[in-house]
């Protein structure tokens, strides 16, 4: 079976692909050529099926290219993706701070869905950190100044706050929970946003 490989809508020459080459080998080679153009592979389609957002960790990436009838690689401009990521991280911070403010008020009043709010804060914080970490690594790889400071310096404090919030909730100490949210966690996120974020446009 001859594998047809497309980069966006252009069919690629298969001369450099051996029988033992994996899809990952192909992706690495193509992305190496794309890097000077400030583009990278955003999506992988295998035999008409989109491998999804986590395609680089999927099964297909380690399979031989020859196993498939058609591979389609779709690219994106790195600057556009970085801008999207910065916007997303900023939206996470705004959402988390707003939710923390609402939860603090509810805790002070002795009402509200504490567990649902706390779960949303913890989950959103995890997504925010993953987004910022990916942006930082992307900036290093492509020479883009994404942040004014390395966001990694804030991760330990964020994790400590997450642990303290969980402990306070397990102890049913709503006063401590509200205090951590109001006086430690929210100010930490706002400080990080002010000191770390470089710009929202390029």
C-alpha positions as CSV (number, residue, x, y, z in Angstrom):
1,X,0.0,0.0,0.0
2,X,1.3,3.4,-0.9
3,X,0.8,6.0,1.8
4,X,-0.3,9.5,0.5
5,X,1.0,12.3,2.7
6,X,-0.3,15.8,2.6
7,X,1.0,19.0,4.3
8,X,-2.1,21.2,4.4
9,X,-3.3,20.7,0.8
10,X,0.1,19.9,-0.8
11,X,1.0,16.3,-1.4
12,X,4.5,15.5,-0.1
13,X,7.3,13.5,-1.8
14,X,7.8,10.1,0.0
15,X,11.4,9.6,-1.1
16,X,12.8,10.3,2.4
17,X,10.4,7.9,4.2
18,X,11.7,4.4,4.7
19,X,9.6,1.3,5.6
20,X,10.6,1.7,9.2
21,X,9.9,5.4,9.5
22,X,7.1,6.1,12.0
23,X,4.6,8.9,11.9
24,X,6.6,10.6,14.6
25,X,9.7,10.5,12.5
26,X,7.8,12.1,9.7
27,X,6.3,14.8,11.9
28,X,9.8,15.6,13.4
29,X,11.3,16.0,9.9
30,X,8.4,18.2,8.6
31,X,8.4,20.4,11.7
32,X,12.2,20.9,11.4
33,X,11.6,22.2,7.9
34,X,8.7,24.4,9.1
35,X,10.5,26.0,12.0
36,X,12.3,28.7,10.0
37,X,8.9,29.6,8.6
38,X,7.5,30.0,12.2
39,X,4.9,27.3,11.5
40,X,4.3,23.9,13.2
41,X,2.0,21.0,12.8
42,X,-1.3,21.6,14.6
43,X,-3.4,18.6,13.6
44,X,-2.9,15.1,12.4
45,X,-5.5,13.2,10.3
46,X,-5.0,9.5,9.8
47,X,-7.1,7.8,7.1
48,X,-9.7,10.5,7.3
49,X,-9.8,10.6,11.1
50,X,-8.7,13.6,13.2
51,X,-6.4,12.3,15.9
52,X,-7.6,15.1,18.3
53,X,-5.8,17.6,20.4
54,X,-3.5,15.0,22.1
55,X,-2.4,13.5,18.8
56,X,1.3,13.7,19.8
57,X,0.7,11.3,22.7
58,X,-1.6,9.0,20.6
59,X,-1.1,5.5,19.2
60,X,-0.6,6.6,15.6
61,X,2.5,8.7,16.3
62,X,4.5,5.5,17.0
63,X,3.2,3.5,14.1
64,X,5.0,3.0,10.8
65,X,4.0,5.5,8.1
66,X,3.4,2.6,5.7
67,X,0.6,1.2,7.8
68,X,-1.7,4.0,6.7
69,X,-3.3,4.9,3.4
70,X,-3.4,8.6,4.0
71,X,-1.8,11.0,6.4
72,X,-2.7,14.7,6.5
73,X,-0.7,17.2,8.5
74,X,-2.2,20.6,9.0
75,X,-0.1,23.5,10.1
76,X,-0.6,26.8,11.9
77,X,1.4,30.0,12.4
78,X,3.2,30.0,15.7
79,X,2.6,33.6,16.5
80,X,-1.2,33.2,16.1
81,X,-1.1,30.2,18.4
82,X,0.9,32.0,21.0
83,X,-1.5,34.9,21.0
84,X,-4.4,32.5,21.5
85,X,-2.6,30.9,24.3
86,X,-1.9,34.2,26.1
87,X,-5.5,35.1,25.7
88,X,-6.6,31.8,27.1
89,X,-4.2,32.0,30.1
90,X,-5.5,35.5,30.8
91,X,-9.1,34.3,30.7
92,X,-8.3,31.5,33.1
93,X,-6.9,34.0,35.6
94,X,-9.9,36.3,35.3
95,X,-12.3,33.3,35.7
96,X,-10.4,31.9,38.7
97,X,-10.2,35.3,40.5
98,X,-13.9,36.0,39.9
99,X,-14.8,32.5,41.1
100,X,-12.6,32.9,44.2
101,X,-14.2,36.2,45.0
102,X,-17.7,34.7,44.7
103,X,-16.7,31.7,46.8
104,X,-15.1,33.9,49.5
105,X,-18.4,35.9,49.8
106,X,-20.4,32.7,50.0
107,X,-18.0,31.3,52.7
108,X,-18.3,34.5,54.8
109,X,-22.1,34.3,54.5
110,X,-22.1,30.6,55.3
111,X,-23.9,29.7,52.0
112,X,-23.1,28.5,48.5
113,X,-21.9,25.4,46.7
114,X,-18.4,25.3,48.2
115,X,-17.2,21.9,46.8
116,X,-18.3,22.7,43.2
117,X,-16.7,26.1,43.3
118,X,-13.5,24.8,44.9
119,X,-13.3,22.0,42.3
120,X,-13.7,24.5,39.5
121,X,-10.9,26.7,40.9
122,X,-8.5,23.7,41.2
123,X,-9.3,22.3,37.8
124,X,-9.1,25.8,36.1
125,X,-5.8,26.5,37.9
126,X,-4.3,23.3,36.6
127,X,-5.4,24.2,33.0
128,X,-3.9,27.7,33.4
129,X,-0.6,26.3,34.6
130,X,-0.5,23.8,31.7
131,X,-1.3,26.5,29.2
132,X,1.4,28.9,30.5
133,X,4.0,26.1,30.7
134,X,3.3,25.2,27.0
135,X,3.6,28.8,26.0
136,X,6.9,29.2,27.9
137,X,8.4,26.1,26.2
138,X,7.0,27.3,22.8
139,X,8.7,30.7,23.3
140,X,12.0,29.1,24.0
141,X,11.7,26.8,20.9
142,X,10.8,29.7,18.5
143,X,12.6,32.6,20.1
144,X,9.4,34.4,21.1
145,X,9.3,36.7,24.1
146,X,6.0,35.4,25.6
147,X,6.6,36.4,29.2
148,X,8.5,39.1,31.1
149,X,9.5,36.5,33.7
150,X,9.7,32.8,33.9
151,X,6.2,31.7,35.1
152,X,7.8,28.5,36.6
153,X,8.8,30.6,39.6
154,X,5.2,30.9,40.6
155,X,4.2,27.3,40.2
156,X,5.4,26.2,43.6
157,X,3.5,28.9,45.4
158,X,0.4,28.0,43.3
159,X,0.7,24.3,44.3
160,X,1.2,25.3,48.0
161,X,-2.0,27.3,47.8
162,X,-3.9,24.4,46.2
163,X,-2.7,22.1,48.9
164,X,-3.7,24.6,51.6
165,X,-7.1,25.0,50.1
166,X,-7.7,21.2,50.0
167,X,-6.5,20.8,53.6
168,X,-8.8,23.7,54.8
169,X,-11.7,22.1,53.1
170,X,-11.0,18.7,54.6
171,X,-10.8,20.3,58.0
172,X,-14.2,22.0,57.3
173,X,-12.5,25.3,58.2
174,X,-14.4,27.7,56.0
175,X,-12.8,30.8,57.7
176,X,-9.3,29.6,56.7
177,X,-10.6,28.6,53.3
178,X,-11.9,32.1,52.7
179,X,-8.7,33.7,54.1
180,X,-6.5,31.7,51.7
181,X,-8.6,32.6,48.7
182,X,-8.9,36.3,49.6
183,X,-5.4,37.1,51.1
184,X,-3.1,34.6,49.5
185,X,-4.3,32.8,46.3
186,X,-6.1,35.7,44.5
187,X,-3.3,38.2,45.1
188,X,-0.7,35.6,44.0
189,X,-2.5,35.2,40.6
190,X,-2.9,38.9,40.1
191,X,0.8,39.5,40.9
192,X,1.8,36.7,38.5
193,X,-0.4,38.2,35.8
194,X,1.1,41.7,36.3
195,X,4.8,40.6,36.5
196,X,4.8,37.6,34.0
197,X,2.6,38.6,31.1
198,X,4.7,40.5,28.5
199,X,2.0,41.5,26.0
200,X,-1.2,40.5,24.5
201,X,-0.3,41.3,20.9
202,X,2.7,40.9,18.6
